[in-house]
Amino acid sequence: MPPRRRTPVAQGRAALQACRRAGYAADRATTATAVRYTLEELGQTAPGRTVEVRVPPYGVVQCISGPVHRRGTPPNVIETDAGTWLRLVTGDLSWSAALESDAVRASGQRAHLDGLLPLASVTPPD
């Protein structure tokens, strides 16, 4: 079951657009809203509890179906900063480029988001 939505879609989209216009360097409140919205979108797109995606200090989501983790540090963790995360979900940065540049830390066999990013639900139309 996907996590319940806490960020209104219209508010999340507006924050994401504002972050993108600001070169992913918007104010803290706008960035927090955009990150939380996109993490919720990932949880909706790939429900599950196999991989934990962390964007400190703004949020975290468990996603991708498969073996469920219940206690302690999850075996599949992805962590990145807010600017990198927002670039990934909008398609302004590829998953492989983020890994190669060490902008994303991924540990565990299933800790990848290939095929899920960019998020179609948040990617602006061309």
N, C-alpha and C positions, 0 to 999 in steps of 0.2 A: 504494500500500500504506500503510495507516495506521501511525502510529508504535507501537512496542511499549509496552505498559502498564508503568509503573514503580511506580505507586501502587495498592496493593490497593483494590478497589472499596469494600469495607466500611469500610476506614480513611478513604478519601476522602469517602464519604458522611457518616461520623461527624464528620469535621472540618468539612465544609460545614454540617451542622446546628448544630455548636457555634458557628461563625462567625455564622450567621444569628441564633441565640439571643442572641449578644453584640452584636447590631447591627452586624455586620461589623467589629468591633473586637476580635477575639480575639487571643491571644498570637501571636507571630511563627511558631512551629512549626506551630500549628494552621492559621493563615492560609496558610502555605506549602504544607501538605498539601492544603488545599481548593483553592487556585489550581492546583496541579499536576494534581490529579485532574480538575478541570473543563477544563483545557487539553487533557488527554488525551482526555476525552470529546468535546470539539469535534473533535479530530483523528480520532476514530473516526466521528463523525457526518458530517463533511465532509472525507474524505480528499483529499489533493492537496498541491500546493506553490505555489499561486498567491498566497496571502495569508499574511503572517506576522503573528501576533497576539502582542504582547509585554505582559507584566505584570511589570515590573521590581520588585524584584530576584528574583522567584520563578520565572519561567519564560517560555517562548516555544514556540509551535507553528506549523508551516506547515500550511495547510489549504486546502480548496476546489480542486476540479479545474480545470484550464485550463492556460495557458502556464506552463512550469516555469522558475523562476529558479534560477540556479546560483552566481553569484559577485557579490560586492559587496552594496550595499544593495538590498534587494528593492524593486520598483516599487510594491507594494501592502502597506502596513504599517498596522497598527492597534495603538495603544499606550494603556494606561490603568493606573490604580493598582489594587491588589488589591481594595479595598472596592467600587469601581465595577464591576470585572469580576464579582465574586461577586453583586452586585445584578443585573447584566445576565443572568447565566446562570440565576438563579433566578426571573427575571421581576419582581423588585421595582423594576426600573428599565427603561424602554423604550430601545431603540436610539436613536430620534429624540430623546428627552429627554436622553440622555447626550451626543449630538452637539451639541445646542442649548446645553447648559450648559458645553461645552468639557471635559467630564470624560473624553472619548475623543478622541484625535487619530487621524485616518484620512487617509492619503494614497494616491493612486492610484485609477484608474478602478474597480477591483474590490474596493477596501478598504471593504467593508460586510458586516455580518452579519445583514441583514434576512432574515427567514424561518428563520434558524438559532437565534436566541435568543428566548425562553429555551430552554435545552437540555431537551428532554422527558425525557431520561434522568436528570436531576438535580432537576427541578422536583418539589417535594413535592405529593402529591395534596391536593385541597381537602377 
